[in-house]
Amino acid sequence: MMSLNKIYLFSTILSAFRTCGGVQPFSVSKILELKEHLDDSGISSFYNEHSEIAVDEYSDVQELYLEQRLDHFASRPDVEPFSFSQRYFYTDRFIHDTAKNLRGARGNSQNESSSFNSGDKPVRTYALICVGGEGPSLDKSVLTNSVHCSGDMLETAKILYNERHANVHLFALEHRYYGKSYPSFGDGISPVVNENLVYLSSRQALADLAHFVEYVRDDYDIADNVPFVTFGGSYPGMLAAWSRLKYPHLIAAAVSNSAPIEVILDFTEYKNVVAKDLSNTIVGGSQQCLDIVEEGHKEIADTLQNGGEEGIESVASLFNLCDGADSLRDKKSLRAFLGDGVVFLDVQSNDPSCDDELCNISKFCDFVTEESVRFGSTPMNVLGKLSKKMSSGECKDISWEAMISFLSSPEAIAEGTRSWLWQTCTEVGFYQTCEVGSACPYGKGFHNIDADMEICERAFGINESLVRENVNDTLNYYGGWSIQGSKILATNGDIDPWSAMSYSNSGRHESDGNELDSYWSIGASHHFWTHEMKDTDGLGVMATRSFIYNWVLSVLDEESGLNFDSSSVSTNDILSME
């Protein structure tokens, strides 16, 4: 078993979505380190490492299950299992006591025509759903304090409850094939072997959501006129938008945060935005910082290609590679090493107020520029020193074959790794290449789409032609930037690399045709405004939340007659709204 500190931190060719923080770039090390957390059942103990919350903080949240059809689109399922248990969470925290007394533990919730009044107005009832997605297991914190739906959905519920005196049902639904919502197949067969993964797709997940709405309406006696609003960030943001698109009779509105709805196979734009972020002075980047990263990768590539054995040995030593120069003699490992960055910075999760060393763009860039200017280090040596610092001096494993072996096995059930990899090959692509001629700050031309296609072929037996067809089919099914939905709000951070494929970046909202409401969060990373509210949050994040609150309230406010023109509201206007 490999030591955690001996795993190389670099972003490889895959794109992964993690519910703990949304869409994340896969890395060889982050994939392999999951093996260290596997318990005897094959489920990652890592799921529970982020669940240490005081009991009183979530004592009102219930963890529950409902039965879902395994295949919603089979008119007559003829194989077992026919169904699976899907986990969801619920709290009546924002149901007024009078209404609770009237409906009991469950059911009989007050609708808009209720005799339960606050002042002289009928009390309204709403239902908000935090849509689950890929990644580690959810827990009760999803409806108390998490990165999923705290700053947008939970704060909207507080406003509805405190200021509008409304009753608000809060739900969170876990996605099939993630967390604890895996189907159980006979004879102990893993749910993530190829033949069992055929029931995993966004379309099945949306059908789960539709059935869930019908189920809770009945189980909680929620009246037909009570609107349901979906919230989500990243892939769950895509699902939130698509739920309104495909089931408008069930979903009244959707808040789609940081959702790259324009699915794409070769996602070279991702690393183009990374380059822009490294030079963005608003978040602490600089042109010098970007230049050092780019020039360092060029220097490494030149050393490996033209420096002979001595050059290969020097790079292996500088970056303390576990297998030494042999690891760089493997062409696929070398290409991933250079094409996905010899040092890894999670730009999309940039937190300006984080405390750890090298934890954001500003601290990353401060280190590389100071090392270059103050100590006169060459760009390659700067990256080498940075790499060792990030790995605490332990050796780094860059084995391409070790990663492939893990991803091809049922052991990769941990954190939904194999589940999401399946969805990239069968639905969405999003492979973060580093092509020649792009703005990618790493080794240009070392990561092309062929590497990603090899993973789909070897892990699932899905060839390149089928992957391309799958991505195109998904684009046609949902519409991408040409989505024809309504009452969908798309919010995106301009620091987030995923924003390149977002509706906000499409220009569609500026056209004369069908359009969605859209909002840019300036200086914000990947759905940062959905995280817990903190005093350190910037004005851009606060403005984004205010925009979401007012948008949702205006959509739900049937009595006020408010015509909310999102395009005409300035940041100052939003910040002044109550």
LODO-244171 format. One record per residue (C-alpha): z negated, y negated, x negated. Coordinates in steps of 0.02 Angstrom, whole numbers, plus 50000, padded with zeros to 5 digits. Each point is the difference from the previous one (the first is absolute). Layout:
// LODO-244171
ZYX...
//
This chain:
// LODO-244171
500005000050000500504983349928498724986249970500214984750111500034989049846501425010049926501204995950139501314987049969500014984950115501784995150034501024997350155501285013850020501515002050107499135003050164499324988250130498395005050085499064992350145498135001049990498964995350151498604993549891501124985649951501695003050073501625003549911499695004649819501175005149859499735018149948499485003249821500005016149901498174997449960499494996050177500895015650059499255011349868498254992950015499915006650178499835017349926498314994849931499354996650175500585015650091498615010350077500075018450044500894996650164501434991149913499564983550085499594985949882498184995349985500684982849957500134997450189498144997950012499704989649845500344983750091498955004050155498284995149937499624987650138498284997050072499865010050161499494984950103501654991649954501015012850098498735007650118501024993650147501615008449940500425017150070501055012749904500995010050129501505011650020501395002950125501295013750014501794995149958501595010150016500585005349830501814996750049500214986650133501885002450004500095018750033500255003050186499255017449982499005002949841500135018449956499015000949840498164997949965499074988949978500564990550154498764985949971498814992649873498414989850004500284981849958498544989249949499654982850069498584987449999499314989450141498694986550026499464990350154499184986949890500984986550089499705006150177498754988750089498375008350050500304997350186501665009049987499205013949897498705002650135501345000850133501085012649911498675010549914500285008549834501855001850038501204994550133500014987150138500424985649884500294983450083501784994250025500634982550032499635000850186498205005549972498564992650096499064998249836500174981549959499574988149861499854983150082501354998650132501355010349910500295018750013499595009149840501545006649914500095016349907501085004049849500275015049888500414998149815500595014549892499925000849810501475011249958499655012849865501235004249864500185009149836498685002549870498175004749990498995004850151499394986750119498164998750039498924990050119500164984649891501764997750069499194991450151498624991249904500534994049830501545006249910501664994249931500915007250150499734988450148498464989449963500644982449972501295000650138499575012450138498104999849993499944981149985501204998350147498855011350101498524988949957500924984750063500515008750161498215006050025499034984449949501164985950051501005007750142498555010850062501205014550008499665018649984500905007849853500225018649968500255003549815500915015749941500685006749836501185014850001500245010849845501795004949956500485018450012500015009149832498774988049922498114999449986499275013050118501485000550119500965014449924500665014050111499255017049969501255013849969499685018650008499465011149856499304985149906501734993449957499944982249935500644986650119500964991849857501155014349953501804995750040500175009950161498444991850074500414982249951501464999650123498794993350132499584984749895501004984350039499774982350062500835005050163498715013650032498634987749951500634987250126500025013450134498215004049951499574981750026500854999550170499045015350059498414992649927500194984450107500235010550157498535010949950498744985949972500554990850157499475015450096498505005049895499254982649995500624994750172500964985449929500994991750139501904999949998500044981049982498965000149840501174996149854500005010249840500384991249835500365009649839499524993949827500475006949830500374995749820501355007649889500695016250073498774998450146500734982650022501715007950017499295012150129499174985850095501664990950015500935015950044498715004750132500384983950094501875002749973500035018050064498604999550129499974982350072499315006650165498455006149908499804987349859499914981750053500124992549826499905004549816499394991649841501035006949856499234995349833500945002049835501205012350078501645003649908500965004450158501684999549911499875017449925501025002149843500395013949877500174990649835498614987150009500354990449840499394984250088498205005949982499934997549812501034984150014498554992650099498765006849872500934989849868499934984550108498145002450028499635001449815500754982749976499234992450157498764986549948499214999650174499195016949966499704997549815501645006449932501144991149878501735001149928499215004549833499095014650081501615006750075500934997549836498705010249903500125014550124501904999949998500174997949812498685013049967500985013150097501604995149911499125001749832499325017150047501715006050060500814993849839498685008549894500225016650090501904999349996500274993249826498425003249902500255018649972498525011849990498934986649923500324988750149499585013750125498395004049907499504981749995500224997550188499075016250039498564994249891500004982250067499835006350179498905014849954501065012950092499145016650026501425010849934500444987549867501824997749953500485016150092499704991450167501314986949954501265013249948500075005550181501344988550072499335000050177498234995849946500674986449887501074992450137498534999250120498904993049862501174985249973500784998250172498384998550095499014989749877499035005449847498514990650073499585000150184499474984950101499825002150187500844983550042500125003550186498105001250014499694983949906498274993250039499704982749926498115002050016499795017449924498675001949866500635014449893500904997249837501914999650016499845002450188501264986850055501554990849942499034985449929498875010749891501445011149948501054985249946498544991349915499755015449892501805002249946500314981649965498394997949902500355015849900501734993549961499554982149958498275001649925500265015949902501874998949971500335017650063501775005550036500395003350185500015018949968498314999449914499304989250140500505013350127499315013749890498314991649986500004996350187500425018150038498565006549895498814987650080500525005750174499715018349957498364997249905500825006549842500305017650067501685008449978501324998350136500985013950079501814995650043500605017650042501424999650124499945018850024498135000050035500274987250137501455009850076498975016049996498574991750093501094991550130500905016350035498395009450041498905000350157498614993649886500794982850022499234999050174498704988449922500074981950062501555004250101501035000349841501195013850048500074994050181500594982749950501215006949871500775010250141500214984350105500864990849858501255014349982500275002650187499864982350068499704984349900500465001449816499274984349919500275006349822499524986249879501365000549869500234989349845501874997749987501074991449870500404982550061498424998850106498514988649969498875015049970498784995249859499925017749929501295010949913501604995650092501125015050031498645012849964499565003250181501485003050115500115008750167500435016849922498205002649948499374997750178501325011650067499435013349877498254999350075500645002250178501095014549944498665009049901498534996550114500865003250168501755006449969500754984150074501534994449904500584982349969501315000250137498705004850131498744987049937501334986550018500435006150175498165000450048499684982149945501564993850088499515009350159498284991749999500804983049978501155003150147498625007050110498824985149983501244986349957499244993549838500224981249991501045001050160498515006650099500214995650184498184999150049498954986150072498184994549989499925006249821499244988849865500555003249821498824992949867500315001749813499294993949836501214992049879499155008549851500245017250077501485009749926500225009050166500404983450083501765001449932500395012350141498954991250131500644991750157499324983649933501225001249855501495004850107500494982650060500205007450175498644988950070501084985149954501535006450092500524996950179499895018250054498535011050045498534995349891498185004349970498614988049957499724999849813498784992349878499884998549811498285000649920500194989349844499185006949844499455015950090500255018049947500265015550105499214996850173498524991849912499544990850161499595016650087498575002949878498224994850032499784981250013499194992449845499514982749944501195002049853501535001850113501304986749967500694987750126501615009950015499085015750053498904990350122501534991450073500845016850024498525006750097499954984450108501845002250036499735018150051498534995850114500954986350090501575010650014499065014750077499004988850116501564991250059500905016450034498515006650098499574984050091500965002550162499064986350094500154985549880501894998850004499954995549815501715000049918499615004249820501394994549883499545008449837501354990949904499294982950038498195002849950499534993849828498625007049888498934984750035500245002550187499495018149985498454996249897499444987450129500195011950147498455007350078
//
